[in-house]
Amino acid sequence: MNKIETVTLENGLTIYLYEDKRKHTTIFQLITKFGGATKDFIIDNKEVHLQDGIAHILEHFIVEYNNYGNFLDILGQKEMNTNAITTQNCTRYFFQTVENVEFGIKTILNCIYSPIFTNENLEKLKEPIYQEIRGKENNLFFHENIEVLKNVFHKVNFHSTGGTIEEVKNTTVEDVKLCYESFYQPENQLIIIAGNFEKDKALKIIKEETKKLNIPKHNIKRINIKEKKEVKKKDGQITFPTPASYLEVTYKVPISHLSNIEKLKLDFYIHYFFDMNLGVTSSLYKKLVKEKIITTGINHSNRKINDYLLISIGAYTKEKTLLKEEIIKAIKNIIIDKEIFELDKKNTILEVILREENLSSVVGPLIENIIDFDYPYLDTVEDIQKLNFEEYKNMISSLDFSNYTITPADNPKDPN
């Protein structure tokens, strides 16, 4: 596998270079470590506690209102695939192209580092964001996610990356500017360039464009909100026009005792855990289908928020009580199967081998490793080969599944 070269500039900006001259395209991503869940920090000895949605608003602000114009339009005219995305933990600005790589890099850097913060600009961009939020409100799982987070956490006050319409309305241009000055500093950002590009030309442009930055400096410290191990509320309820009732069990699993490398391994292991206990060949799935408790698959997901891993398991059902009981029973008596482990490990090795065929499959895991696990490397076949069944068994068995919240969603018109 091609090696990733790392360059750190004097201003603290870290650049990851993955050259592959066999490819026809190049991917460029500028990532800021500021996302929807980044809400509590200290700036110049003053505590700040944000509402939801500001990182997403700032993303729109930077794209649409800067000294150079909307870079989505500028790069789109060059037939580049370009966009910006705000996630829970970061904000990404990117393009993928066959040519004009240097033009694309310079355009994105110019736009990102020259926002025009005015009340008029803020009010103009709020309406499209309202429309975006209204679109999400038509999705059951948007409401499910908010209800779950409200019931899981006592002090962590993060519910959605985009925020509510009311929160967007209440956002001021001073809020947005404060977040920009706090987090859009080169030392809090990274750049990934992958594919067929000229390394020296790309580095020269990045150095030139970031050398002339004049963003005010602040002393920033993120606040890690300390949480109780127990969930805030054991039961929630959603009323939503869903075609069938849905029930989800979400476990609040402490992981602060794990190192970053152990958390990275757990990210692989938890997928093996899902396959053994919730996959289509699992005894739980077969029983739920046979007894007609569910008619579709079992949904499952995991994500890390602060010192906890949230593991959610749910399905559409007409038998909510039975589904709840069977999920809880299955997690109390988890299956640890060496044969399935080895099959899943072989599949992971194959995925890593095939990763080189697709640039996005290289960039995506690298970003995840850096942002989520502070591990600035790609997983290799050798890394996966080192995963072992005994470690898997010990790590999964040590997880505390004693704290969970149950969230059913029912149609108000459903008599049941």
Contacts in CASP RR format, 6 or more apart in sequence:
PFRMAT RR
TARGET T0000
AUTHOR 0000-0000-0000
METHOD contacts of the structure
MODEL  1
MNKIETVTLENGLTIYLYEDKRKHTTIFQLITKFGGATKDFIIDNKEVHL
QDGIAHILEHFIVEYNNYGNFLDILGQKEMNTNAITTQNCTRYFFQTVEN
VEFGIKTILNCIYSPIFTNENLEKLKEPIYQEIRGKENNLFFHENIEVLK
NVFHKVNFHSTGGTIEEVKNTTVEDVKLCYESFYQPENQLIIIAGNFEKD
KALKIIKEETKKLNIPKHNIKRINIKEKKEVKKKDGQITFPTPASYLEVT
YKVPISHLSNIEKLKLDFYIHYFFDMNLGVTSSLYKKLVKEKIITTGINH
SNRKINDYLLISIGAYTKEKTLLKEEIIKAIKNIIIDKEIFELDKKNTIL
EVILREENLSSVVGPLIENIIDFDYPYLDTVEDIQKLNFEEYKNMISSLD
FSNYTITPADNPKDPN
1 355 0 8 1.000
1 356 0 8 1.000
1 378 0 8 1.000
1 380 0 8 1.000
1 381 0 8 1.000
2 18 0 8 1.000
2 19 0 8 1.000
2 20 0 8 1.000
2 356 0 8 1.000
4 16 0 8 1.000
4 17 0 8 1.000
4 18 0 8 1.000
4 366 0 8 1.000
4 377 0 8 1.000
4 378 0 8 1.000
5 16 0 8 1.000
5 17 0 8 1.000
5 18 0 8 1.000
5 19 0 8 1.000
5 199 0 8 1.000
6 14 0 8 1.000
6 15 0 8 1.000
6 16 0 8 1.000
6 17 0 8 1.000
6 376 0 8 1.000
7 14 0 8 1.000
7 15 0 8 1.000
7 17 0 8 1.000
7 203 0 8 1.000
8 14 0 8 1.000
8 15 0 8 1.000
9 15 0 8 1.000
9 186 0 8 1.000
9 206 0 8 1.000
9 207 0 8 1.000
9 210 0 8 1.000
11 186 0 8 1.000
11 187 0 8 1.000
11 210 0 8 1.000
11 211 0 8 1.000
11 213 0 8 1.000
12 186 0 8 1.000
12 187 0 8 1.000
13 186 0 8 1.000
13 187 0 8 1.000
13 189 0 8 1.000
13 190 0 8 1.000
13 191 0 8 1.000
13 206 0 8 1.000
13 210 0 8 1.000
14 189 0 8 1.000
14 190 0 8 1.000
14 191 0 8 1.000
14 376 0 8 1.000
15 190 0 8 1.000
15 191 0 8 1.000
15 192 0 8 1.000
15 193 0 8 1.000
15 203 0 8 1.000
15 206 0 8 1.000
16 190 0 8 1.000
16 191 0 8 1.000
16 192 0 8 1.000
16 193 0 8 1.000
16 366 0 8 1.000
16 370 0 8 1.000
16 376 0 8 1.000
17 193 0 8 1.000
17 194 0 8 1.000
17 199 0 8 1.000
17 202 0 8 1.000
17 203 0 8 1.000
18 192 0 8 1.000
18 193 0 8 1.000
18 194 0 8 1.000
18 195 0 8 1.000
18 362 0 8 1.000
18 363 0 8 1.000
18 366 0 8 1.000
19 195 0 8 1.000
19 196 0 8 1.000
19 197 0 8 1.000
19 199 0 8 1.000
20 194 0 8 1.000
20 195 0 8 1.000
20 196 0 8 1.000
20 356 0 8 1.000
20 359 0 8 1.000
21 195 0 8 1.000
21 196 0 8 1.000
22 196 0 8 1.000
23 195 0 8 1.000
23 196 0 8 1.000
23 359 0 8 1.000
24 98 0 8 1.000
24 196 0 8 1.000
25 96 0 8 1.000
25 97 0 8 1.000
25 98 0 8 1.000
25 195 0 8 1.000
25 196 0 8 1.000
25 359 0 8 1.000
26 96 0 8 1.000
26 97 0 8 1.000
26 98 0 8 1.000
26 101 0 8 1.000
26 193 0 8 1.000
26 194 0 8 1.000
26 195 0 8 1.000
26 196 0 8 1.000
26 197 0 8 1.000
26 359 0 8 1.000
27 94 0 8 1.000
27 95 0 8 1.000
27 96 0 8 1.000
27 192 0 8 1.000
27 193 0 8 1.000
27 194 0 8 1.000
27 195 0 8 1.000
27 359 0 8 1.000
27 360 0 8 1.000
27 363 0 8 1.000
28 94 0 8 1.000
28 95 0 8 1.000
28 96 0 8 1.000
28 101 0 8 1.000
28 104 0 8 1.000
28 105 0 8 1.000
28 108 0 8 1.000
28 191 0 8 1.000
28 192 0 8 1.000
28 193 0 8 1.000
29 92 0 8 1.000
29 93 0 8 1.000
29 94 0 8 1.000
29 191 0 8 1.000
29 192 0 8 1.000
29 193 0 8 1.000
29 363 0 8 1.000
29 367 0 8 1.000
30 92 0 8 1.000
30 93 0 8 1.000
30 94 0 8 1.000
30 108 0 8 1.000
30 109 0 8 1.000
30 112 0 8 1.000
30 189 0 8 1.000
30 190 0 8 1.000
30 191 0 8 1.000
31 90 0 8 1.000
31 91 0 8 1.000
31 92 0 8 1.000
31 93 0 8 1.000
31 189 0 8 1.000
31 190 0 8 1.000
31 191 0 8 1.000
31 192 0 8 1.000
31 367 0 8 1.000
31 370 0 8 1.000
31 371 0 8 1.000
32 90 0 8 1.000
32 91 0 8 1.000
32 92 0 8 1.000
32 183 0 8 1.000
32 184 0 8 1.000
32 188 0 8 1.000
32 189 0 8 1.000
33 89 0 8 1.000
33 90 0 8 1.000
33 183 0 8 1.000
33 188 0 8 1.000
33 189 0 8 1.000
33 190 0 8 1.000
33 371 0 8 1.000
34 55 0 8 1.000
34 58 0 8 1.000
34 90 0 8 1.000
34 91 0 8 1.000
34 179 0 8 1.000
34 182 0 8 1.000
34 183 0 8 1.000
34 184 0 8 1.000
34 188 0 8 1.000
35 55 0 8 1.000
35 86 0 8 1.000
35 87 0 8 1.000
35 88 0 8 1.000
35 89 0 8 1.000
35 90 0 8 1.000
35 91 0 8 1.000
35 161 0 8 1.000
36 52 0 8 1.000
36 53 0 8 1.000
36 54 0 8 1.000
36 55 0 8 1.000
36 56 0 8 1.000
36 86 0 8 1.000
36 87 0 8 1.000
36 88 0 8 1.000
36 89 0 8 1.000
36 158 0 8 1.000
36 161 0 8 1.000
36 162 0 8 1.000
37 88 0 8 1.000
37 89 0 8 1.000
37 158 0 8 1.000
37 161 0 8 1.000
37 305 0 8 1.000
38 50 0 8 1.000
38 55 0 8 1.000
38 89 0 8 1.000
38 183 0 8 1.000
38 222 0 8 1.000
39 49 0 8 1.000
39 50 0 8 1.000
39 51 0 8 1.000
39 52 0 8 1.000
39 157 0 8 1.000
39 158 0 8 1.000
40 47 0 8 1.000
40 48 0 8 1.000
40 49 0 8 1.000
40 50 0 8 1.000
40 222 0 8 1.000
40 223 0 8 1.000
40 225 0 8 1.000
41 47 0 8 1.000
41 48 0 8 1.000
41 182 0 8 1.000
41 220 0 8 1.000
41 221 0 8 1.000
41 222 0 8 1.000
41 223 0 8 1.000
42 48 0 8 1.000
42 219 0 8 1.000
42 220 0 8 1.000
42 221 0 8 1.000
42 222 0 8 1.000
42 223 0 8 1.000
43 178 0 8 1.000
43 182 0 8 1.000
43 218 0 8 1.000
43 219 0 8 1.000
43 220 0 8 1.000
44 218 0 8 1.000
44 219 0 8 1.000
45 219 0 8 1.000
47 223 0 8 1.000
48 178 0 8 1.000
49 157 0 8 1.000
50 175 0 8 1.000
50 179 0 8 1.000
51 163 0 8 1.000
51 167 0 8 1.000
51 170 0 8 1.000
51 171 0 8 1.000
52 158 0 8 1.000
52 159 0 8 1.000
52 160 0 8 1.000
52 161 0 8 1.000
52 162 0 8 1.000
52 163 0 8 1.000
52 164 0 8 1.000
52 167 0 8 1.000
53 160 0 8 1.000
53 161 0 8 1.000
53 162 0 8 1.000
53 163 0 8 1.000
53 167 0 8 1.000
53 168 0 8 1.000
53 171 0 8 1.000
54 171 0 8 1.000
54 175 0 8 1.000
54 176 0 8 1.000
54 179 0 8 1.000
55 86 0 8 1.000
55 91 0 8 1.000
55 161 0 8 1.000
55 179 0 8 1.000
56 86 0 8 1.000
56 129 0 8 1.000
56 161 0 8 1.000
56 162 0 8 1.000
56 163 0 8 1.000
57 122 0 8 1.000
57 125 0 8 1.000
57 126 0 8 1.000
57 129 0 8 1.000
57 168 0 8 1.000
57 171 0 8 1.000
57 176 0 8 1.000
58 91 0 8 1.000
58 176 0 8 1.000
58 179 0 8 1.000
58 180 0 8 1.000
59 84 0 8 1.000
59 85 0 8 1.000
59 86 0 8 1.000
59 91 0 8 1.000
59 93 0 8 1.000
60 125 0 8 1.000
60 128 0 8 1.000
60 129 0 8 1.000
61 115 0 8 1.000
61 117 0 8 1.000
61 121 0 8 1.000
61 122 0 8 1.000
61 125 0 8 1.000
61 176 0 8 1.000
61 180 0 8 1.000
62 84 0 8 1.000
62 93 0 8 1.000
62 111 0 8 1.000
62 112 0 8 1.000
62 115 0 8 1.000
62 180 0 8 1.000
63 70 0 8 1.000
63 71 0 8 1.000
63 72 0 8 1.000
63 84 0 8 1.000
63 93 0 8 1.000
63 111 0 8 1.000
64 70 0 8 1.000
64 121 0 8 1.000
64 124 0 8 1.000
64 125 0 8 1.000
65 115 0 8 1.000
65 116 0 8 1.000
65 117 0 8 1.000
65 118 0 8 1.000
65 121 0 8 1.000
65 124 0 8 1.000
65 125 0 8 1.000
66 110 0 8 1.000
66 111 0 8 1.000
66 112 0 8 1.000
66 114 0 8 1.000
66 115 0 8 1.000
66 116 0 8 1.000
67 110 0 8 1.000
67 111 0 8 1.000
67 114 0 8 1.000
67 116 0 8 1.000
68 74 0 8 1.000
68 107 0 8 1.000
68 110 0 8 1.000
68 111 0 8 1.000
68 114 0 8 1.000
69 111 0 8 1.000
70 111 0 8 1.000
71 82 0 8 1.000
71 93 0 8 1.000
71 107 0 8 1.000
71 108 0 8 1.000
71 111 0 8 1.000
72 82 0 8 1.000
72 83 0 8 1.000
72 84 0 8 1.000
74 107 0 8 1.000
74 111 0 8 1.000
75 82 0 8 1.000
75 95 0 8 1.000
75 97 0 8 1.000
75 104 0 8 1.000
75 107 0 8 1.000
75 108 0 8 1.000
76 82 0 8 1.000
78 97 0 8 1.000
78 100 0 8 1.000
78 103 0 8 1.000
78 104 0 8 1.000
79 97 0 8 1.000
80 95 0 8 1.000
80 96 0 8 1.000
80 97 0 8 1.000
80 100 0 8 1.000
80 104 0 8 1.000
81 95 0 8 1.000
81 96 0 8 1.000
81 97 0 8 1.000
82 94 0 8 1.000
82 95 0 8 1.000
82 96 0 8 1.000
83 94 0 8 1.000
84 91 0 8 1.000
84 92 0 8 1.000
84 93 0 8 1.000
84 94 0 8 1.000
85 91 0 8 1.000
85 92 0 8 1.000
85 94 0 8 1.000
86 92 0 8 1.000
86 161 0 8 1.000
86 162 0 8 1.000
87 161 0 8 1.000
88 158 0 8 1.000
88 161 0 8 1.000
88 303 0 8 1.000
88 305 0 8 1.000
89 371 0 8 1.000
89 372 0 8 1.000
90 367 0 8 1.000
90 371 0 8 1.000
92 367 0 8 1.000
93 108 0 8 1.000
93 112 0 8 1.000
94 108 0 8 1.000
95 104 0 8 1.000
95 108 0 8 1.000
96 359 0 8 1.000
96 360 0 8 1.000
97 104 0 8 1.000
101 197 0 8 1.000
101 198 0 8 1.000
101 201 0 8 1.000
101 202 0 8 1.000
102 198 0 8 1.000
102 201 0 8 1.000
102 202 0 8 1.000
102 205 0 8 1.000
105 193 0 8 1.000
105 202 0 8 1.000
105 205 0 8 1.000
105 206 0 8 1.000
105 209 0 8 1.000
106 205 0 8 1.000
106 209 0 8 1.000
109 205 0 8 1.000
109 206 0 8 1.000
109 209 0 8 1.000
109 210 0 8 1.000
110 209 0 8 1.000
112 184 0 8 1.000
113 184 0 8 1.000
113 209 0 8 1.000
113 210 0 8 1.000
113 213 0 8 1.000
113 215 0 8 1.000
115 180 0 8 1.000
117 173 0 8 1.000
117 176 0 8 1.000
117 177 0 8 1.000
117 180 0 8 1.000
118 173 0 8 1.000
119 173 0 8 1.000
121 173 0 8 1.000
122 171 0 8 1.000
122 172 0 8 1.000
122 173 0 8 1.000
122 176 0 8 1.000
126 168 0 8 1.000
126 169 0 8 1.000
126 171 0 8 1.000
129 162 0 8 1.000
129 168 0 8 1.000
130 165 0 8 1.000
130 168 0 8 1.000
132 162 0 8 1.000
133 162 0 8 1.000
133 163 0 8 1.000
133 164 0 8 1.000
133 165 0 8 1.000
133 168 0 8 1.000
134 165 0 8 1.000
136 142 0 8 1.000
136 160 0 8 1.000
136 162 0 8 1.000
137 143 0 8 1.000
140 238 0 8 1.000
140 240 0 8 1.000
140 242 0 8 1.000
140 246 0 8 1.000
140 409 0 8 1.000
142 160 0 8 1.000
143 238 0 8 1.000
143 240 0 8 1.000
143 409 0 8 1.000
144 238 0 8 1.000
144 246 0 8 1.000
144 248 0 8 1.000
144 407 0 8 1.000
144 409 0 8 1.000
145 159 0 8 1.000
145 160 0 8 1.000
146 159 0 8 1.000
146 160 0 8 1.000
147 236 0 8 1.000
147 237 0 8 1.000
147 238 0 8 1.000
147 407 0 8 1.000
148 248 0 8 1.000
148 250 0 8 1.000
148 310 0 8 1.000
148 312 0 8 1.000
148 405 0 8 1.000
148 407 0 8 1.000
149 156 0 8 1.000
149 158 0 8 1.000
149 159 0 8 1.000
149 305 0 8 1.000
150 159 0 8 1.000
150 232 0 8 1.000
150 233 0 8 1.000
151 231 0 8 1.000
151 232 0 8 1.000
151 233 0 8 1.000
151 234 0 8 1.000
151 235 0 8 1.000
151 236 0 8 1.000
151 405 0 8 1.000
151 407 0 8 1.000
152 231 0 8 1.000
152 232 0 8 1.000
152 250 0 8 1.000
152 252 0 8 1.000
152 308 0 8 1.000
152 310 0 8 1.000
152 405 0 8 1.000
153 227 0 8 1.000
153 231 0 8 1.000
153 232 0 8 1.000
153 305 0 8 1.000
154 227 0 8 1.000
154 228 0 8 1.000
154 232 0 8 1.000
155 225 0 8 1.000
155 226 0 8 1.000
155 227 0 8 1.000
156 225 0 8 1.000
156 227 0 8 1.000
156 305 0 8 1.000
156 306 0 8 1.000
157 225 0 8 1.000
158 305 0 8 1.000
162 168 0 8 1.000
180 215 0 8 1.000
181 215 0 8 1.000
181 216 0 8 1.000
181 218 0 8 1.000
182 218 0 8 1.000
182 220 0 8 1.000
183 220 0 8 1.000
184 215 0 8 1.000
185 215 0 8 1.000
185 217 0 8 1.000
186 210 0 8 1.000
186 213 0 8 1.000
188 220 0 8 1.000
190 370 0 8 1.000
191 206 0 8 1.000
192 363 0 8 1.000
192 366 0 8 1.000
192 367 0 8 1.000
193 199 0 8 1.000
193 202 0 8 1.000
194 359 0 8 1.000
194 362 0 8 1.000
194 363 0 8 1.000
195 359 0 8 1.000
224 306 0 8 1.000
224 307 0 8 1.000
225 306 0 8 1.000
227 306 0 8 1.000
227 307 0 8 1.000
227 308 0 8 1.000
229 252 0 8 1.000
229 254 0 8 1.000
229 400 0 8 1.000
229 403 0 8 1.000
230 252 0 8 1.000
230 403 0 8 1.000
231 252 0 8 1.000
231 403 0 8 1.000
231 404 0 8 1.000
231 405 0 8 1.000
232 405 0 8 1.000
233 405 0 8 1.000
234 404 0 8 1.000
234 405 0 8 1.000
234 406 0 8 1.000
235 405 0 8 1.000
235 406 0 8 1.000
235 407 0 8 1.000
236 405 0 8 1.000
236 406 0 8 1.000
236 407 0 8 1.000
236 408 0 8 1.000
237 407 0 8 1.000
237 408 0 8 1.000
237 409 0 8 1.000
237 410 0 8 1.000
238 407 0 8 1.000
238 408 0 8 1.000
238 409 0 8 1.000
238 410 0 8 1.000
239 409 0 8 1.000
239 410 0 8 1.000
239 411 0 8 1.000
239 412 0 8 1.000
240 409 0 8 1.000
240 410 0 8 1.000
240 411 0 8 1.000
241 411 0 8 1.000
241 412 0 8 1.000
241 413 0 8 1.000
242 316 0 8 1.000
242 409 0 8 1.000
242 410 0 8 1.000
242 411 0 8 1.000
243 316 0 8 1.000
243 411 0 8 1.000
244 295 0 8 1.000
244 316 0 8 1.000
244 317 0 8 1.000
244 318 0 8 1.000
244 411 0 8 1.000
245 316 0 8 1.000
245 317 0 8 1.000
245 318 0 8 1.000
245 320 0 8 1.000
245 408 0 8 1.000
245 409 0 8 1.000
245 410 0 8 1.000
245 411 0 8 1.000
245 414 0 8 1.000
245 416 0 8 1.000
246 314 0 8 1.000
246 315 0 8 1.000
246 316 0 8 1.000
246 317 0 8 1.000
246 408 0 8 1.000
246 409 0 8 1.000
247 314 0 8 1.000
247 315 0 8 1.000
247 317 0 8 1.000
247 320 0 8 1.000
247 323 0 8 1.000
247 324 0 8 1.000
247 406 0 8 1.000
247 407 0 8 1.000
247 408 0 8 1.000
247 409 0 8 1.000
248 299 0 8 1.000
248 312 0 8 1.000
248 313 0 8 1.000
248 314 0 8 1.000
248 406 0 8 1.000
248 407 0 8 1.000
248 408 0 8 1.000
248 409 0 8 1.000
249 312 0 8 1.000
249 313 0 8 1.000
249 314 0 8 1.000
249 324 0 8 1.000
249 327 0 8 1.000
249 328 0 8 1.000
249 331 0 8 1.000
249 404 0 8 1.000
249 405 0 8 1.000
249 406 0 8 1.000
249 407 0 8 1.000
250 310 0 8 1.000
250 311 0 8 1.000
250 312 0 8 1.000
250 313 0 8 1.000
250 404 0 8 1.000
250 405 0 8 1.000
250 406 0 8 1.000
250 407 0 8 1.000
251 310 0 8 1.000
251 311 0 8 1.000
251 312 0 8 1.000
251 313 0 8 1.000
251 331 0 8 1.000
251 401 0 8 1.000
251 403 0 8 1.000
251 404 0 8 1.000
252 308 0 8 1.000
252 310 0 8 1.000
252 403 0 8 1.000
252 404 0 8 1.000
252 405 0 8 1.000
253 308 0 8 1.000
253 309 0 8 1.000
253 310 0 8 1.000
253 311 0 8 1.000
253 399 0 8 1.000
253 400 0 8 1.000
253 401 0 8 1.000
253 403 0 8 1.000
254 307 0 8 1.000
254 308 0 8 1.000
254 309 0 8 1.000
254 400 0 8 1.000
255 263 0 8 1.000
255 266 0 8 1.000
255 304 0 8 1.000
255 307 0 8 1.000
255 308 0 8 1.000
255 309 0 8 1.000
256 307 0 8 1.000
258 266 0 8 1.000
260 373 0 8 1.000
260 374 0 8 1.000
260 375 0 8 1.000
261 373 0 8 1.000
261 375 0 8 1.000
262 395 0 8 1.000
263 304 0 8 1.000
263 372 0 8 1.000
263 373 0 8 1.000
264 369 0 8 1.000
264 372 0 8 1.000
264 373 0 8 1.000
264 375 0 8 1.000
265 387 0 8 1.000
265 391 0 8 1.000
265 395 0 8 1.000
266 309 0 8 1.000
266 395 0 8 1.000
267 372 0 8 1.000
267 373 0 8 1.000
268 348 0 8 1.000
268 384 0 8 1.000
268 387 0 8 1.000
269 387 0 8 1.000
269 392 0 8 1.000
269 395 0 8 1.000
269 396 0 8 1.000
270 302 0 8 1.000
270 309 0 8 1.000
270 311 0 8 1.000
270 396 0 8 1.000
271 344 0 8 1.000
272 340 0 8 1.000
272 341 0 8 1.000
272 344 0 8 1.000
272 345 0 8 1.000
272 392 0 8 1.000
273 334 0 8 1.000
273 396 0 8 1.000
274 300 0 8 1.000
275 282 0 8 1.000
275 340 0 8 1.000
275 344 0 8 1.000
276 282 0 8 1.000
276 334 0 8 1.000
276 335 0 8 1.000
276 336 0 8 1.000
276 337 0 8 1.000
276 340 0 8 1.000
276 341 0 8 1.000
277 284 0 8 1.000
277 330 0 8 1.000
277 331 0 8 1.000
277 334 0 8 1.000
277 335 0 8 1.000
278 284 0 8 1.000
278 285 0 8 1.000
278 298 0 8 1.000
278 300 0 8 1.000
278 313 0 8 1.000
278 330 0 8 1.000
279 285 0 8 1.000
279 298 0 8 1.000
280 297 0 8 1.000
282 335 0 8 1.000
283 335 0 8 1.000
284 298 0 8 1.000
284 326 0 8 1.000
284 327 0 8 1.000
284 330 0 8 1.000
285 297 0 8 1.000
285 298 0 8 1.000
287 293 0 8 1.000
287 326 0 8 1.000
288 294 0 8 1.000
288 298 0 8 1.000
288 315 0 8 1.000
288 323 0 8 1.000
288 326 0 8 1.000
289 295 0 8 1.000
291 322 0 8 1.000
292 319 0 8 1.000
293 317 0 8 1.000
293 318 0 8 1.000
293 319 0 8 1.000
293 322 0 8 1.000
293 323 0 8 1.000
293 326 0 8 1.000
294 315 0 8 1.000
294 316 0 8 1.000
294 317 0 8 1.000
294 323 0 8 1.000
295 316 0 8 1.000
296 315 0 8 1.000
296 316 0 8 1.000
297 315 0 8 1.000
298 313 0 8 1.000
298 314 0 8 1.000
298 315 0 8 1.000
299 312 0 8 1.000
299 313 0 8 1.000
299 314 0 8 1.000
299 315 0 8 1.000
300 311 0 8 1.000
300 312 0 8 1.000
300 313 0 8 1.000
300 314 0 8 1.000
301 311 0 8 1.000
301 312 0 8 1.000
302 309 0 8 1.000
302 310 0 8 1.000
302 311 0 8 1.000
302 312 0 8 1.000
303 309 0 8 1.000
303 310 0 8 1.000
304 310 0 8 1.000
304 372 0 8 1.000
309 399 0 8 1.000
311 401 0 8 1.000
313 327 0 8 1.000
313 331 0 8 1.000
314 323 0 8 1.000
314 327 0 8 1.000
315 323 0 8 1.000
317 323 0 8 1.000
318 416 0 8 1.000
320 408 0 8 1.000
324 406 0 8 1.000
328 404 0 8 1.000
331 401 0 8 1.000
332 401 0 8 1.000
334 396 0 8 1.000
334 397 0 8 1.000
336 392 0 8 1.000
336 393 0 8 1.000
336 396 0 8 1.000
336 397 0 8 1.000
338 389 0 8 1.000
341 389 0 8 1.000
341 392 0 8 1.000
342 389 0 8 1.000
345 384 0 8 1.000
345 387 0 8 1.000
348 384 0 8 1.000
348 387 0 8 1.000
349 381 0 8 1.000
349 384 0 8 1.000
349 385 0 8 1.000
352 379 0 8 1.000
352 380 0 8 1.000
352 381 0 8 1.000
352 384 0 8 1.000
353 381 0 8 1.000
354 361 0 8 1.000
355 361 0 8 1.000
355 362 0 8 1.000
355 365 0 8 1.000
355 378 0 8 1.000
356 362 0 8 1.000
362 378 0 8 1.000
365 378 0 8 1.000
365 379 0 8 1.000
366 376 0 8 1.000
366 377 0 8 1.000
366 378 0 8 1.000
369 375 0 8 1.000
369 376 0 8 1.000
369 377 0 8 1.000
369 378 0 8 1.000
369 379 0 8 1.000
370 376 0 8 1.000
410 416 0 8 1.000
END
